[in-house]
Amino acid sequence: MSAHSPLFASLLSALLLLALLGCGPADQTRPGIAGNVRVDGSSTVFPISEAVAEEFGAAWPNIRVAVGKSGTGGGFKKFVLGETDINDASRPITENEMRDVAAHGIHFIELPIAYDGISIVVNPRNDWVDHLTLDELRAIWQPGSTVATWRDVRPSWPERPIRLYGAGHDSGTFDYFTEAVTGTARASRADFTASEDDNTLVMGVAGETDALGFFGFAYYIENTDKLRAVPIDAGKGPVAPSVETIRNATYAPLSRPVFLYVSSVALERPEVVRFVEFYLDNVPELAAEVGYVPFPAPIYRIIRDRFDARTMGTLYTGAGHSSHLTLEELLARQ
């Protein structure tokens, strides 16, 4: 056959195409698995899930992952109806949410993924707040609070009005913060600017000298040029949020784990299984990259075993959002 014949050229082109297809890494084609994975929920957990979804999309291009941030409670409302496959949560599922999930024929796997610390922040121009005690924080945020100025908190502080910013009522951060600070989940004064979008809260505190707000540690770390974290004294001296104080829980009582909740119905689809496996394999590194505190490696192994065994239910039954038990103690009880 002549090297210049049309048939030879066609065969050569076909061989080159096959060679090119065979040269790429296997994980770029992933034959046989395609589809969509729907994630919603906590705005605090959103940066982790967004980072994981981006990396997953590079490895599994035929699976599209959509990540929303309706707040933990708002996300559970969609999860209950089967509108989402995975709910990001910044606090454990509530008993009412568990009843709603069960009533719709859905079971779930609860997967802790990293530590966070709810950060209390002020504007950098605020030069009088050196720390807050837990009692002072409670006085500011409790229902019916009469605290209106900084002097109402501490007599040596200026008589300037406090402008409060905090997580919205659909946020798991709001639930956890109120239980840890006021003693009852969702018990709070009502006269504050609330949002499920933490970036809105960042901009609010950054824009007002007299502002005080709370939200996840990652949003503080991203904006240290605009915000100042306030050390909290829970009885053992003031402690500021940091990777170390969140990891060892000395930043108390505002250190906490955050979670994924995976629908049992969604796990019947291989694209959801692949995404969760990828998430658990990569979350230690990716969580750290976006400002969260990874668990020790043995904890991740237990959590992966929990997923592989399809262990349904919550570690926190009857324990409350801000349980006095550590994650390690809760896992050991299982």
Residue, then its C-alpha position, 0 to 999 in steps of 0.5 A: m500500500s502506498a504511503h500516499s494512498p487515501l486508505f493509508a492516510s485513513l488508517l494512520s489517522a485512526l491509529l493516531l486517535l487511538a494512541l491519543l485516547g490511550c495516553g491520558p490518565a484513566d481518571q480523566t475519562r471515568p467510563g460508565i459513570a455520569g450524572n449530577v450531585r446536589v449539595d446544599g446547606s451551611s454557608t460555613v461548610f460551603p467553602i469546603s464543599e466548593a473546593v472539593a467539588e472543583e477538584f472532583g470535577a477535574a477527576w470526574p468530568n462527567i459528574r456535575v456537582a452543584v453546591g448551594k448555601s441555604g443555611t443548615g436548616g434551609g438545606f435540611k428542608k430541601f434534603v427532607l423533600g429529596e431535592t438534594d443528595i447531601n446537606d452541609a451542616s454546621r451543627p448536628i441534625t435536630e430531633n425534628e429534622m430527623r422525624d421529618v427525614a424519616a417521615h419522607g422515607i429517607h435515612f442518612i449517614e452523618l459524616p463529621i468533616a473538620y473543626d470550625g470555631i465560631s469567631i467573634v469579630v469587631n471592626p479594626r477601628n475598635d480599639w477598646v475591646d480587648h476580650l469578652t467574657l462568656d457572661e458579657l457575650r451572653a448579656i449582649w445576645q440573650p433574649g430581652s437584652t438591654v445592652a445597647t452601647w459598649r458602656d452597657v457591657r463594661p463601664s470603662w468602654p465608650e458610650r457608643p451604640i453596638r451594631l450587631y451582626g450574626a447568622g440568620h435563623d436558618s443557619g446552623t451557626f445561629d443554632y450552635f452559637t445561641e445554645a453555647v452562649t445563651g444556653t438555649a438553641r435559637a434563644s437570642r435578641a432579635d434586633f441584629t442584622a442577620s444573614e445566612d451569607d457569611n460574606t454579608l456579615v463580613m462586609g457589615v462588620a468591616g463597614e462599621t466601627d461599632a459593629l460586633g458579629f459572629f460567623g465561621f473561622a474561615y471567613y475571619i481568616e480570609n478577612t483579617d485585614k478587615l476584621r479583628a477577632v475578640p478573645i473569649d474568656a469562658g473561665k480560664g482566661p481569654v483565648a482567641p480563635s486559631v488553628e491550634t485553639i480550635r483543634n485542642a478545644t481551648y477556644a471554648p465553647l465555640s469550637r465545633p465539628v462541621f458535617l455532611y449528611v448523605s441521603s440513603v436514597a441518593l447513595e443508590r446512585p454511583e455518582v453520589v458514592r464516588f463524590v462522597e468517597f472523593y470528599l472523605d479522601n481529600v477533605p483533610e488537605l482541602a479543608a485546611e486550604v480554605g481555613y478549617v481545622p482537619f481532624p487527626a488521621p485516625i478520626y478520618r479513618i473511623i469516619r471513612d469506615r462509618f461511610d463504607a459500612r453505611t452506618m445510618g443515624t447521628l452521633y448526637t442523639g440527645a446530646g445537643h448541638s454543643s455537646h460536652l462530649t468531644l467528637e472522639e468520645l462520641l465516635a468511641r460510643q458507637 
